[in-house]
Amino acid sequence: MNKKTGLWGFTLVEILIVVGILALLSAIAIPNLLRARMSANDALAQTTLKTIGKALETYLVTNTGYPGTVDALTTATPPYLNENYFSGTRAGFTFANDITSGSYTITATPVNLGQSGTTIYTITTGGVLNP
């Protein structure tokens, strides 16, 4: 405080200390936030693969084999899947399929390995999930 003029304010040193503290907190918090986001993306990719695997296994029980196309899962009444997970990107992952009448392999690949996800996940015939 300046006693002569009655002005209140912060000194340059005080402002620099506050900026330094904020920078330190940001340096700690941002990597943790990014790590939590990657973990959430990984969990969602695994859950999506399990959903697709269950839909394929249910289709197999109801029919004589796995579907020839993914469209058979979404266009059935009632649908085995509510949406086509193989078009576009979902939570930083892209999904690819290799479905034959006797087997399937579904792969979830991070768009940017190490940034949007940590691992390439696959689910194969019988619902076996592999990291």
A tleap script that builds the chain and sets N, CA, C and O, in Angstrom:
source leaprc.protein.ff14SB
mol = sequence {
  NMET ASN LYS LYS THR GLY LEU TRP GLY PHE
  THR LEU VAL GLU ILE LEU ILE VAL VAL GLY
  ILE LEU ALA LEU LEU SER ALA ILE ALA ILE
  PRO ASN LEU LEU ARG ALA ARG MET SER ALA
  ASN ASP ALA LEU ALA GLN THR THR LEU LYS
  THR ILE GLY LYS ALA LEU GLU THR TYR LEU
  VAL THR ASN THR GLY TYR PRO GLY THR VAL
  ASP ALA LEU THR THR ALA THR PRO PRO TYR
  LEU ASN GLU ASN TYR PHE SER GLY THR ARG
  ALA GLY PHE THR PHE ALA ASN ASP ILE THR
  SER GLY SER TYR THR ILE THR ALA THR PRO
  VAL ASN LEU GLY GLN SER GLY THR THR ILE
  TYR THR ILE THR THR GLY GLY VAL LEU ASN
  CPRO
}
set mol.1.N position { 0.837 -1.169 0.000 }
set mol.1.CA position { 0.000 0.000 0.000 }
set mol.1.C position { 0.887 1.240 0.000 }
set mol.1.O position { 1.897 1.322 0.699 }
set mol.2.N position { 0.479 2.156 -0.783 }
set mol.2.CA position { 1.186 3.425 -0.828 }
set mol.2.C position { 0.498 4.381 0.147 }
set mol.2.O position { -0.630 4.809 -0.099 }
set mol.3.N position { 1.175 4.722 1.264 }
set mol.3.CA position { 0.554 5.523 2.321 }
set mol.3.C position { 0.298 6.959 1.883 }
set mol.3.O position { -0.643 7.595 2.360 }
set mol.4.N position { 1.111 7.465 0.997 }
set mol.4.CA position { 0.958 8.851 0.585 }
set mol.4.C position { -0.304 9.062 -0.253 }
set mol.4.O position { -1.027 10.038 -0.054 }
set mol.5.N position { -0.571 8.132 -1.203 }
set mol.5.CA position { -1.704 8.340 -2.109 }
set mol.5.C position { -2.927 7.524 -1.740 }
set mol.5.O position { -4.005 7.758 -2.287 }
set mol.6.N position { -2.791 6.563 -0.819 }
set mol.6.CA position { -3.926 5.734 -0.423 }
set mol.6.C position { -4.277 4.664 -1.457 }
set mol.6.O position { -5.392 4.144 -1.431 }
set mol.7.N position { -3.359 4.320 -2.368 }
set mol.7.CA position { -3.607 3.300 -3.393 }
set mol.7.C position { -3.240 1.924 -2.865 }
set mol.7.O position { -2.238 1.736 -2.175 }
set mol.8.N position { -4.089 0.974 -3.214 }
set mol.8.CA position { -3.824 -0.412 -2.846 }
set mol.8.C position { -3.417 -1.142 -4.113 }
set mol.8.O position { -3.869 -0.793 -5.203 }
set mol.9.N position { -2.565 -2.154 -3.982 }
set mol.9.CA position { -2.187 -2.933 -5.156 }
set mol.9.C position { -1.181 -4.000 -4.789 }
set mol.9.O position { -0.709 -4.080 -3.655 }
set mol.10.N position { -0.864 -4.821 -5.784 }
set mol.10.CA position { 0.115 -5.887 -5.588 }
set mol.10.C position { 1.446 -5.448 -6.172 }
set mol.10.O position { 1.497 -4.721 -7.165 }
set mol.11.N position { 2.525 -5.901 -5.540 }
set mol.11.CA position { 3.844 -5.614 -6.085 }
set mol.11.C position { 4.165 -6.628 -7.162 }
set mol.11.O position { 3.516 -7.669 -7.266 }
set mol.12.N position { 5.158 -6.322 -7.949 }
set mol.12.CA position { 5.574 -7.211 -9.025 }
set mol.12.C position { 6.020 -8.561 -8.468 }
set mol.12.O position { 5.741 -9.593 -9.077 }
set mol.13.N position { 6.689 -8.577 -7.355 }
set mol.13.CA position { 7.157 -9.817 -6.735 }
set mol.13.C position { 5.963 -10.693 -6.338 }
set mol.13.O position { 5.985 -11.903 -6.566 }
set mol.14.N position { 4.942 -10.105 -5.758 }
set mol.14.CA position { 3.756 -10.877 -5.361 }
set mol.14.C position { 3.073 -11.498 -6.577 }
set mol.14.O position { 2.651 -12.654 -6.539 }
set mol.15.N position { 2.969 -10.736 -7.635 }
set mol.15.CA position { 2.346 -11.258 -8.863 }
set mol.15.C position { 3.179 -12.389 -9.445 }
set mol.15.O position { 2.619 -13.391 -9.888 }
set mol.16.N position { 4.488 -12.257 -9.457 }
set mol.16.CA position { 5.359 -13.310 -9.981 }
set mol.16.C position { 5.270 -14.579 -9.138 }
set mol.16.O position { 5.326 -15.681 -9.686 }
set mol.17.N position { 5.136 -14.452 -7.852 }
set mol.17.CA position { 4.984 -15.625 -6.982 }
set mol.17.C position { 3.688 -16.353 -7.299 }
set mol.17.O position { 3.680 -17.579 -7.401 }
set mol.18.N position { 2.598 -15.623 -7.454 }
set mol.18.CA position { 1.310 -16.241 -7.782 }
set mol.18.C position { 1.384 -16.933 -9.148 }
set mol.18.O position { 0.896 -18.053 -9.294 }
set mol.19.N position { 1.982 -16.287 -10.139 }
set mol.19.CA position { 2.126 -16.893 -11.470 }
set mol.19.C position { 2.980 -18.156 -11.380 }
set mol.19.O position { 2.674 -19.157 -12.028 }
set mol.20.N position { 4.033 -18.117 -10.593 }
set mol.20.CA position { 4.884 -19.302 -10.420 }
set mol.20.C position { 4.129 -20.465 -9.785 }
set mol.20.O position { 4.284 -21.612 -10.205 }
set mol.21.N position { 3.326 -20.175 -8.789 }
set mol.21.CA position { 2.529 -21.225 -8.130 }
set mol.21.C position { 1.526 -21.818 -9.106 }
set mol.21.O position { 1.354 -23.036 -9.154 }
set mol.22.N position { 0.860 -20.967 -9.888 }
set mol.22.CA position { -0.099 -21.466 -10.885 }
set mol.22.C position { 0.584 -22.326 -11.951 }
set mol.22.O position { 0.032 -23.338 -12.383 }
set mol.23.N position { 1.772 -21.925 -12.369 }
set mol.23.CA position { 2.516 -22.710 -13.351 }
set mol.23.C position { 2.904 -24.076 -12.785 }
set mol.23.O position { 2.840 -25.084 -13.489 }
set mol.24.N position { 3.301 -24.108 -11.529 }
set mol.24.CA position { 3.663 -25.367 -10.880 }
set mol.24.C position { 2.453 -26.297 -10.773 }
set mol.24.O position { 2.562 -27.489 -11.058 }
set mol.25.N position { 1.315 -25.764 -10.368 }
set mol.25.CA position { 0.097 -26.566 -10.264 }
set mol.25.C position { -0.334 -27.096 -11.634 }
set mol.25.O position { -0.777 -28.239 -11.743 }
set mol.26.N position { -0.208 -26.281 -12.663 }
set mol.26.CA position { -0.559 -26.725 -14.015 }
set mol.26.C position { 0.373 -27.836 -14.487 }
set mol.26.O position { -0.066 -28.796 -15.120 }
set mol.27.N position { 1.652 -27.702 -14.178 }
set mol.27.CA position { 2.615 -28.724 -14.585 }
set mol.27.C position { 2.321 -30.065 -13.930 }
set mol.27.O position { 2.640 -31.111 -14.497 }
set mol.28.N position { 1.727 -30.052 -12.764 }
set mol.28.CA position { 1.369 -31.294 -12.076 }
set mol.28.C position { 0.030 -31.825 -12.565 }
set mol.28.O position { -0.115 -33.030 -12.769 }
set mol.29.N position { -0.948 -30.952 -12.755 }
set mol.29.CA position { -2.312 -31.380 -13.051 }
set mol.29.C position { -2.522 -31.825 -14.500 }
set mol.29.O position { -3.247 -32.793 -14.734 }
set mol.30.N position { -1.921 -31.162 -15.466 }
set mol.30.CA position { -2.188 -31.465 -16.875 }
set mol.30.C position { -1.772 -32.885 -17.259 }
set mol.30.O position { -2.568 -33.571 -17.899 }
set mol.31.N position { -0.581 -33.370 -16.912 }
set mol.31.CA position { -0.253 -34.763 -17.257 }
set mol.31.C position { -1.201 -35.775 -16.623 }
set mol.31.O position { -1.549 -36.776 -17.249 }
set mol.32.N position { -1.622 -35.520 -15.380 }
set mol.32.CA position { -2.573 -36.426 -14.727 }
set mol.32.C position { -3.909 -36.431 -15.452 }
set mol.32.O position { -4.531 -37.484 -15.593 }
set mol.33.N position { -4.351 -35.285 -15.907 }
set mol.33.CA position { -5.600 -35.180 -16.649 }
set mol.33.C position { -5.511 -35.938 -17.975 }
set mol.33.O position { -6.445 -36.645 -18.351 }
set mol.34.N position { -4.394 -35.790 -18.677 }
set mol.34.CA position { -4.217 -36.501 -19.947 }
set mol.34.C position { -4.155 -38.017 -19.740 }
set mol.34.O position { -4.687 -38.784 -20.543 }
set mol.35.N position { -3.502 -38.438 -18.654 }
set mol.35.CA position { -3.425 -39.860 -18.342 }
set mol.35.C position { -4.812 -40.423 -18.020 }
set mol.35.O position { -5.152 -41.530 -18.436 }
set mol.36.N position { -5.601 -39.655 -17.281 }
set mol.36.CA position { -6.965 -40.098 -16.960 }
set mol.36.C position { -7.825 -40.181 -18.216 }
set mol.36.O position { -8.656 -41.080 -18.342 }
set mol.37.N position { -7.633 -39.263 -19.130 }
set mol.37.CA position { -8.380 -39.291 -20.388 }
set mol.37.C position { -8.016 -40.519 -21.211 }
set mol.37.O position { -8.894 -41.161 -21.788 }
set mol.38.N position { -6.724 -40.851 -21.271 }
set mol.38.CA position { -6.302 -42.045 -22.008 }
set mol.38.C position { -6.866 -43.308 -21.373 }
set mol.38.O position { -7.288 -44.220 -22.085 }
set mol.39.N position { -6.880 -43.374 -20.061 }
set mol.39.CA position { -7.442 -44.538 -19.371 }
set mol.39.C position { -8.930 -44.672 -19.665 }
set mol.39.O position { -9.428 -45.780 -19.862 }
set mol.40.N position { -9.634 -43.558 -19.695 }
set mol.40.CA position { -11.065 -43.588 -20.016 }
set mol.40.C position { -11.290 -44.050 -21.450 }
set mol.40.O position { -12.209 -44.826 -21.713 }
set mol.41.N position { -10.456 -43.579 -22.384 }
set mol.41.CA position { -10.571 -44.018 -23.777 }
set mol.41.C position { -10.304 -45.521 -23.905 }
set mol.41.O position { -11.004 -46.219 -24.638 }
set mol.42.N position { -9.292 -46.013 -23.189 }
set mol.42.CA position { -8.987 -47.450 -23.217 }
set mol.42.C position { -10.160 -48.266 -22.682 }
set mol.42.O position { -10.536 -49.281 -23.267 }
set mol.43.N position { -10.732 -47.818 -21.572 }
set mol.43.CA position { -11.866 -48.540 -20.984 }
set mol.43.C position { -13.062 -48.546 -21.924 }
set mol.43.O position { -13.752 -49.558 -22.047 }
set mol.44.N position { -13.310 -47.422 -22.587 }
set mol.44.CA position { -14.427 -47.362 -23.531 }
set mol.44.C position { -14.184 -48.262 -24.737 }
set mol.44.O position { -15.118 -48.893 -25.233 }
set mol.45.N position { -12.949 -48.329 -25.213 }
set mol.45.CA position { -12.636 -49.217 -26.340 }
set mol.45.C position { -12.867 -50.676 -25.951 }
set mol.45.O position { -13.430 -51.438 -26.737 }
set mol.46.N position { -12.446 -51.073 -24.764 }
set mol.46.CA position { -12.656 -52.449 -24.313 }
set mol.46.C position { -14.145 -52.758 -24.168 }
set mol.46.O position { -14.602 -53.831 -24.561 }
set mol.47.N position { -14.891 -51.822 -23.607 }
set mol.47.CA position { -16.335 -52.015 -23.437 }
set mol.47.C position { -17.028 -52.132 -24.792 }
set mol.47.O position { -17.921 -52.962 -24.965 }
set mol.48.N position { -16.621 -51.307 -25.746 }
set mol.48.CA position { -17.203 -51.361 -27.079 }
set mol.48.C position { -16.903 -52.704 -27.745 }
set mol.48.O position { -17.773 -53.291 -28.388 }
set mol.49.N position { -15.681 -53.181 -27.591 }
set mol.49.CA position { -15.332 -54.491 -28.161 }
set mol.49.C position { -16.180 -55.602 -27.537 }
set mol.49.O position { -16.634 -56.507 -28.237 }
set mol.50.N position { -16.388 -55.532 -26.234 }
set mol.50.CA position { -17.222 -56.540 -25.570 }
set mol.50.C position { -18.662 -56.472 -26.068 }
set mol.50.O position { -19.312 -57.503 -26.242 }
set mol.51.N position { -19.157 -55.268 -26.297 }
set mol.51.CA position { -20.516 -55.100 -26.821 }
set mol.51.C position { -20.632 -55.714 -28.211 }
set mol.51.O position { -21.599 -56.417 -28.503 }
set mol.52.N position { -19.655 -55.451 -29.063 }
set mol.52.CA position { -19.661 -56.017 -30.413 }
set mol.52.C position { -19.547 -57.539 -30.341 }
set mol.52.O position { -20.248 -58.252 -31.059 }
set mol.53.N position { -18.663 -58.034 -29.475 }
set mol.53.CA position { -18.501 -59.479 -29.324 }
set mol.53.C position { -19.780 -60.159 -28.860 }
set mol.53.O position { -20.138 -61.223 -29.365 }
set mol.54.N position { -20.466 -59.554 -27.904 }
set mol.54.CA position { -21.732 -60.131 -27.426 }
set mol.54.C position { -22.787 -60.117 -28.519 }
set mol.54.O position { -23.571 -61.058 -28.640 }
set mol.55.N position { -22.810 -59.054 -29.314 }
set mol.55.CA position { -23.761 -58.989 -30.421 }
set mol.55.C position { -23.475 -60.092 -31.440 }
set mol.55.O position { -24.400 -60.722 -31.953 }
set mol.56.N position { -22.211 -60.321 -31.728 }
set mol.56.CA position { -21.851 -61.374 -32.687 }
set mol.56.C position { -22.172 -62.768 -32.142 }
set mol.56.O position { -22.656 -63.630 -32.875 }
set mol.57.N position { -21.901 -62.980 -30.857 }
set mol.57.CA position { -22.203 -64.281 -30.259 }
set mol.57.C position { -23.717 -64.513 -30.195 }
set mol.57.O position { -24.178 -65.634 -30.411 }
set mol.58.N position { -24.477 -63.481 -29.906 }
set mol.58.CA position { -25.936 -63.606 -29.898 }
set mol.58.C position { -26.453 -63.903 -31.298 }
set mol.58.O position { -27.365 -64.712 -31.471 }
set mol.59.N position { -25.872 -63.250 -32.290 }
set mol.59.CA position { -26.250 -63.503 -33.684 }
set mol.59.C position { -25.975 -64.960 -34.047 }
set mol.59.O position { -26.783 -65.602 -34.718 }
set mol.60.N position { -24.825 -65.480 -33.599 }
set mol.60.CA position { -24.470 -66.874 -33.888 }
set mol.60.C position { -25.487 -67.838 -33.285 }
set mol.60.O position { -25.871 -68.814 -33.930 }
set mol.61.N position { -25.924 -67.577 -32.060 }
set mol.61.CA position { -26.887 -68.459 -31.399 }
set mol.61.C position { -28.234 -68.414 -32.125 }
set mol.61.O position { -28.905 -69.437 -32.262 }
set mol.62.N position { -28.617 -67.239 -32.580 }
set mol.62.CA position { -29.909 -67.060 -33.230 }
set mol.62.C position { -29.904 -67.548 -34.676 }
set mol.62.O position { -30.939 -67.988 -35.178 }
set mol.63.N position { -28.784 -67.480 -35.338 }
set mol.63.CA position { -28.663 -67.845 -36.752 }
set mol.63.C position { -27.685 -69.011 -36.896 }
set mol.63.O position { -27.261 -69.597 -35.899 }
set mol.64.N position { -27.335 -69.338 -38.114 }
set mol.64.CA position { -26.451 -70.487 -38.346 }
set mol.64.C position { -24.981 -70.127 -38.419 }
set mol.64.O position { -24.144 -71.011 -38.596 }
set mol.65.N position { -24.653 -68.885 -38.292 }
set mol.65.CA position { -23.259 -68.453 -38.335 }
set mol.65.C position { -23.173 -66.977 -38.027 }
set mol.65.O position { -24.178 -66.329 -37.735 }
set mol.66.N position { -21.957 -66.448 -38.096 }
set mol.66.CA position { -21.780 -65.016 -37.894 }
set mol.66.C position { -22.270 -64.281 -39.138 }
set mol.66.O position { -22.311 -64.867 -40.220 }
set mol.67.N position { -22.642 -63.008 -39.003 }
set mol.67.CA position { -23.176 -62.287 -40.160 }
set mol.67.C position { -22.109 -62.028 -41.219 }
set mol.67.O position { -20.921 -61.939 -40.911 }
set mol.68.N position { -22.541 -61.910 -42.440 }
set mol.68.CA position { -21.608 -61.613 -43.524 }
set mol.68.C position { -21.137 -60.168 -43.484 }
set mol.68.O position { -20.015 -59.865 -43.891 }
set mol.69.N position { -21.988 -59.281 -42.996 }
set mol.69.CA position { -21.629 -57.865 -42.896 }
set mol.69.C position { -22.072 -57.322 -41.546 }
set mol.69.O position { -22.914 -57.909 -40.866 }
set mol.70.N position { -21.495 -56.204 -41.178 }
set mol.70.CA position { -21.863 -55.550 -39.932 }
set mol.70.C position { -23.281 -54.995 -40.025 }
set mol.70.O position { -23.970 -54.874 -39.012 }
set mol.71.N position { -23.718 -54.657 -41.241 }
set mol.71.CA position { -25.062 -54.117 -41.416 }
set mol.71.C position { -26.128 -55.084 -40.924 }
set mol.71.O position { -27.194 -54.653 -40.485 }
set mol.72.N position { -25.859 -56.384 -40.991 }
set mol.72.CA position { -26.827 -57.370 -40.511 }
set mol.72.C position { -27.057 -57.240 -39.004 }
set mol.72.O position { -28.116 -57.616 -38.502 }
set mol.73.N position { -26.072 -56.713 -38.288 }
set mol.73.CA position { -26.219 -56.525 -36.838 }
set mol.73.C position { -27.051 -55.300 -36.496 }
set mol.73.O position { -27.740 -55.278 -35.476 }
set mol.74.N position { -26.991 -54.280 -37.346 }
set mol.74.CA position { -27.686 -53.033 -37.044 }
set mol.74.C position { -29.068 -52.943 -37.684 }
set mol.74.O position { -29.912 -52.176 -37.220 }
set mol.75.N position { -29.311 -53.719 -38.748 }
set mol.75.CA position { -30.595 -53.618 -39.443 }
set mol.75.C position { -31.590 -54.698 -39.045 }
set mol.75.O position { -32.737 -54.668 -39.489 }
set mol.76.N position { -31.176 -55.646 -38.219 }
set mol.76.CA position { -32.092 -56.705 -37.778 }
set mol.76.C position { -33.175 -56.111 -36.882 }
set mol.76.O position { -33.018 -55.018 -36.337 }
set mol.77.N position { -34.275 -56.850 -36.738 }
set mol.77.CA position { -35.354 -56.400 -35.855 }
set mol.77.C position { -35.553 -57.429 -34.765 }
set mol.77.O position { -35.986 -58.539 -35.073 }
set mol.78.N position { -35.272 -57.138 -33.536 }
set mol.78.CA position { -34.588 -55.956 -33.014 }
set mol.78.C position { -33.101 -56.010 -33.359 }
set mol.78.O position { -32.568 -57.094 -33.594 }
set mol.79.N position { -32.427 -54.872 -33.395 }
set mol.79.CA position { -31.007 -54.857 -33.790 }
set mol.79.C position { -30.105 -55.476 -32.720 }
set mol.79.O position { -30.355 -55.351 -31.521 }
set mol.80.N position { -29.068 -56.135 -33.182 }
set mol.80.CA position { -28.060 -56.679 -32.266 }
set mol.80.C position { -27.141 -55.561 -31.756 }
set mol.80.O position { -26.651 -55.609 -30.628 }
set mol.81.N position { -26.920 -54.560 -32.608 }
set mol.81.CA position { -26.161 -53.360 -32.234 }
set mol.81.C position { -26.999 -52.139 -32.588 }
set mol.81.O position { -27.636 -52.101 -33.640 }
set mol.82.N position { -26.997 -51.156 -31.717 }
set mol.82.CA position { -27.771 -49.944 -31.976 }
set mol.82.C position { -27.089 -48.987 -32.936 }
set mol.82.O position { -27.750 -48.135 -33.529 }
set mol.83.N position { -25.779 -49.112 -33.098 }
set mol.83.CA position { -25.054 -48.240 -34.011 }
set mol.83.C position { -23.895 -48.981 -34.654 }
set mol.83.O position { -23.440 -50.008 -34.150 }
set mol.84.N position { -23.426 -48.449 -35.770 }
set mol.84.CA position { -22.302 -49.030 -36.478 }
set mol.84.C position { -21.010 -48.428 -35.907 }
set mol.84.O position { -20.680 -47.272 -36.174 }
set mol.85.N position { -20.299 -49.220 -35.131 }
set mol.85.CA position { -19.076 -48.739 -34.480 }
set mol.85.C position { -17.893 -48.673 -35.435 }
set mol.85.O position { -16.829 -48.178 -35.063 }
set mol.86.N position { -18.059 -49.159 -36.642 }
set mol.86.CA position { -16.941 -49.260 -37.567 }
set mol.86.C position { -16.806 -48.054 -38.489 }
set mol.86.O position { -15.890 -48.004 -39.310 }
set mol.87.N position { -17.699 -47.091 -38.364 }
set mol.87.CA position { -17.593 -45.883 -39.173 }
set mol.87.C position { -17.123 -44.739 -38.284 }
set mol.87.O position { -17.759 -44.422 -37.279 }
set mol.88.N position { -16.031 -44.135 -38.652 }
set mol.88.CA position { -15.520 -42.997 -37.889 }
set mol.88.C position { -14.686 -43.395 -36.684 }
set mol.88.O position { -14.262 -44.541 -36.537 }
set mol.89.N position { -14.470 -42.416 -35.836 }
set mol.89.CA position { -13.637 -42.574 -34.644 }
set mol.89.C position { -14.514 -42.469 -33.403 }
set mol.89.O position { -15.411 -41.628 -33.333 }
set mol.90.N position { -14.247 -43.327 -32.431 }
set mol.90.CA position { -14.992 -43.324 -31.170 }
set mol.90.C position { -13.992 -43.187 -30.024 }
set mol.90.O position { -13.184 -44.085 -29.788 }
set mol.91.N position { -14.050 -42.066 -29.317 }
set mol.91.CA position { -13.195 -41.811 -28.139 }
set mol.91.C position { -11.723 -42.072 -28.433 }
set mol.91.O position { -11.021 -42.686 -27.629 }
set mol.92.N position { -11.260 -41.604 -29.586 }
set mol.92.CA position { -9.845 -41.734 -29.931 }
set mol.92.C position { -9.455 -43.084 -30.503 }
set mol.92.O position { -8.264 -43.337 -30.684 }
set mol.93.N position { -10.404 -43.961 -30.797 }
set mol.93.CA position { -10.122 -45.275 -31.362 }
set mol.93.C position { -10.890 -45.458 -32.667 }
set mol.93.O position { -11.978 -44.911 -32.846 }
set mol.94.N position { -10.308 -46.234 -33.568 }
set mol.94.CA position { -11.022 -46.686 -34.752 }
set mol.94.C position { -11.195 -48.195 -34.630 }
set mol.94.O position { -10.330 -48.880 -34.084 }
set mol.95.N position { -12.303 -48.708 -35.136 }
set mol.95.CA position { -12.619 -50.121 -35.026 }
set mol.95.C position { -12.642 -50.737 -36.419 }
set mol.95.O position { -13.227 -50.184 -37.351 }
set mol.96.N position { -11.997 -51.889 -36.540 }
set mol.96.CA position { -11.959 -52.623 -37.803 }
set mol.96.C position { -12.444 -54.037 -37.540 }
set mol.96.O position { -12.300 -54.558 -36.434 }
set mol.97.N position { -13.031 -54.664 -38.580 }
set mol.97.CA position { -13.559 -56.008 -38.392 }
set mol.97.C position { -13.102 -56.940 -39.490 }
set mol.97.O position { -12.854 -56.532 -40.625 }
set mol.98.N position { -12.998 -58.199 -39.122 }
set mol.98.CA position { -12.753 -59.289 -40.054 }
set mol.98.C position { -13.721 -60.397 -39.642 }
set mol.98.O position { -13.417 -61.203 -38.763 }
set mol.99.N position { -14.891 -60.427 -40.287 }
set mol.99.CA position { -15.947 -61.359 -39.912 }
set mol.99.C position { -16.181 -62.338 -41.052 }
set mol.99.O position { -16.418 -61.936 -42.191 }
set mol.100.N position { -16.113 -63.628 -40.733 }
set mol.100.CA position { -16.486 -64.677 -41.681 }
set mol.100.C position { -17.655 -65.441 -41.060 }
set mol.100.O position { -18.068 -65.144 -39.939 }
set mol.101.N position { -18.179 -66.410 -41.779 }
set mol.101.CA position { -19.325 -67.153 -41.236 }
set mol.101.C position { -18.934 -67.999 -40.021 }
set mol.101.O position { -19.804 -68.382 -39.239 }
set mol.102.N position { -17.633 -68.301 -39.847 }
set mol.102.CA position { -17.215 -69.153 -38.748 }
set mol.102.C position { -16.355 -68.493 -37.694 }
set mol.102.O position { -16.080 -69.109 -36.664 }
set mol.103.N position { -15.918 -67.254 -37.912 }
set mol.103.CA position { -15.049 -66.601 -36.929 }
set mol.103.C position { -15.084 -65.085 -37.116 }
set mol.103.O position { -15.606 -64.569 -38.105 }
set mol.104.N position { -14.522 -64.403 -36.151 }
set mol.104.CA position { -14.406 -62.949 -36.256 }
set mol.104.C position { -13.210 -62.459 -35.459 }
set mol.104.O position { -12.782 -63.088 -34.491 }
set mol.105.N position { -12.688 -61.334 -35.884 }
set mol.105.CA position { -11.667 -60.593 -35.153 }
set mol.105.C position { -12.022 -59.120 -35.297 }
set mol.105.O position { -12.126 -58.599 -36.408 }
set mol.106.N position { -12.205 -58.464 -34.173 }
set mol.106.CA position { -12.503 -57.035 -34.149 }
set mol.106.C position { -11.328 -56.345 -33.469 }
set mol.106.O position { -10.890 -56.766 -32.398 }
set mol.107.N position { -10.819 -55.286 -34.091 }
set mol.107.CA position { -9.647 -54.591 -33.570 }
set mol.107.C position { -9.983 -53.132 -33.274 }
set mol.107.O position { -10.613 -52.451 -34.083 }
set mol.108.N position { -9.555 -52.664 -32.104 }
set mol.108.CA position { -9.671 -51.254 -31.725 }
set mol.108.C position { -8.264 -50.668 -31.689 }
set mol.108.O position { -7.423 -51.098 -30.900 }
set mol.109.N position { -8.015 -49.687 -32.548 }
set mol.109.CA position { -6.693 -49.097 -32.669 }
set mol.109.C position { -6.755 -47.616 -32.290 }
set mol.109.O position { -7.598 -46.884 -32.808 }
set mol.110.N position { -5.872 -47.168 -31.393 }
set mol.110.CA position { -5.865 -45.737 -31.048 }
set mol.110.C position { -5.494 -44.904 -32.272 }
set mol.110.O position { -4.643 -45.300 -33.069 }
set mol.111.N position { -6.134 -43.758 -32.411 }
set mol.111.CA position { -5.809 -42.853 -33.511 }
set mol.111.C position { -4.367 -42.378 -33.365 }
set mol.111.O position { -3.623 -42.354 -34.345 }
set mol.112.N position { -3.970 -42.004 -32.162 }
set mol.112.CA position { -2.594 -41.610 -31.852 }
set mol.112.C position { -2.131 -42.452 -30.670 }
set mol.112.O position { -2.464 -42.157 -29.522 }
set mol.113.N position { -1.370 -43.488 -30.949 }
set mol.113.CA position { -0.899 -44.378 -29.888 }
set mol.113.C position { -0.063 -43.585 -28.891 }
set mol.113.O position { 0.901 -42.917 -29.264 }
set mol.114.N position { -0.444 -43.668 -27.620 }
set mol.114.CA position { 0.251 -42.927 -26.576 }
set mol.114.C position { -0.401 -41.598 -26.253 }
set mol.114.O position { -0.045 -40.961 -25.261 }
set mol.115.N position { -1.362 -41.162 -27.084 }
set mol.115.CA position { -2.070 -39.912 -26.803 }
set mol.115.C position { -3.563 -40.139 -26.630 }
set mol.115.O position { -4.154 -39.662 -25.662 }
set mol.116.N position { -4.183 -40.867 -27.562 }
set mol.116.CA position { -5.620 -41.127 -27.430 }
set mol.116.C position { -5.879 -42.492 -26.809 }
set mol.116.O position { -6.997 -42.759 -26.368 }
set mol.117.N position { -4.888 -43.352 -26.764 }
set mol.117.CA position { -5.007 -44.671 -26.161 }
set mol.117.C position { -3.636 -45.288 -25.992 }
set mol.117.O position { -2.660 -44.845 -26.597 }
set mol.118.N position { -3.572 -46.326 -25.154 }
set mol.118.CA position { -2.258 -46.903 -24.845 }
set mol.118.C position { -1.984 -48.224 -25.551 }
set mol.118.O position { -0.827 -48.626 -25.672 }
set mol.119.N position { -3.034 -48.911 -26.021 }
set mol.119.CA position { -2.866 -50.268 -26.522 }
set mol.119.C position { -3.819 -50.526 -27.678 }
set mol.119.O position { -4.877 -49.903 -27.773 }
set mol.120.N position { -3.442 -51.441 -28.551 }
set mol.120.CA position { -4.341 -51.946 -29.585 }
set mol.120.C position { -5.045 -53.164 -28.989 }
set mol.120.O position { -4.394 -54.121 -28.569 }
set mol.121.N position { -6.374 -53.122 -28.956 }
set mol.121.CA position { -7.171 -54.200 -28.372 }
set mol.121.C position { -7.856 -54.994 -29.473 }
set mol.121.O position { -8.248 -54.442 -30.501 }
set mol.122.N position { -7.999 -56.313 -29.246 }
set mol.122.CA position { -8.751 -57.166 -30.179 }
set mol.122.C position { -9.681 -58.078 -29.393 }
set mol.122.O position { -9.405 -58.450 -28.253 }
set mol.123.N position { -10.774 -58.422 -30.025 }
set mol.123.CA position { -11.663 -59.440 -29.493 }
set mol.123.C position { -11.857 -60.449 -30.623 }
set mol.123.O position { -12.088 -60.077 -31.773 }
set mol.124.N position { -11.760 -61.724 -30.277 }
set mol.124.CA position { -11.824 -62.769 -31.288 }
set mol.124.C position { -13.000 -63.710 -30.983 }
set mol.124.O position { -13.714 -63.549 -29.993 }
set mol.125.N position { -13.167 -64.670 -31.851 }
set mol.125.CA position { -14.259 -65.637 -31.755 }
set mol.125.C position { -14.380 -66.182 -30.342 }
set mol.125.O position { -13.387 -66.583 -29.734 }
set mol.126.N position { -15.589 -66.196 -29.829 }
set mol.126.CA position { -15.844 -66.651 -28.472 }
set mol.126.C position { -15.815 -65.531 -27.448 }
set mol.126.O position { -16.024 -65.770 -26.259 }
set mol.127.N position { -15.555 -64.298 -27.903 }
set mol.127.CA position { -15.528 -63.161 -26.987 }
set mol.127.C position { -14.245 -63.031 -26.201 }
set mol.127.O position { -14.263 -62.522 -25.080 }
set mol.128.N position { -13.117 -63.482 -26.761 }
set mol.128.CA position { -11.835 -63.422 -26.070 }
set mol.128.C position { -11.188 -62.064 -26.329 }
set mol.128.O position { -10.822 -61.756 -27.463 }
set mol.129.N position { -11.047 -61.255 -25.286 }
set mol.129.CA position { -10.467 -59.918 -25.400 }
set mol.129.C position { -8.979 -59.994 -25.101 }
set mol.129.O position { -8.559 -60.542 -24.081 }
set mol.130.N position { -8.187 -59.430 -26.013 }
set mol.130.CA position { -6.727 -59.411 -25.855 }
set mol.130.C position { -6.237 -57.974 -25.909 }
set mol.130.O position { -6.626 -57.217 -26.799 }
set mol.131.N position { -5.388 -57.594 -24.964 }
set mol.131.CA position { -4.826 -56.228 -25.047 }
set mol.131.C position { -3.747 -56.146 -26.099 }
set mol.131.O position { -3.167 -55.081 -26.307 }
savepdb mol mol.pdb
quit
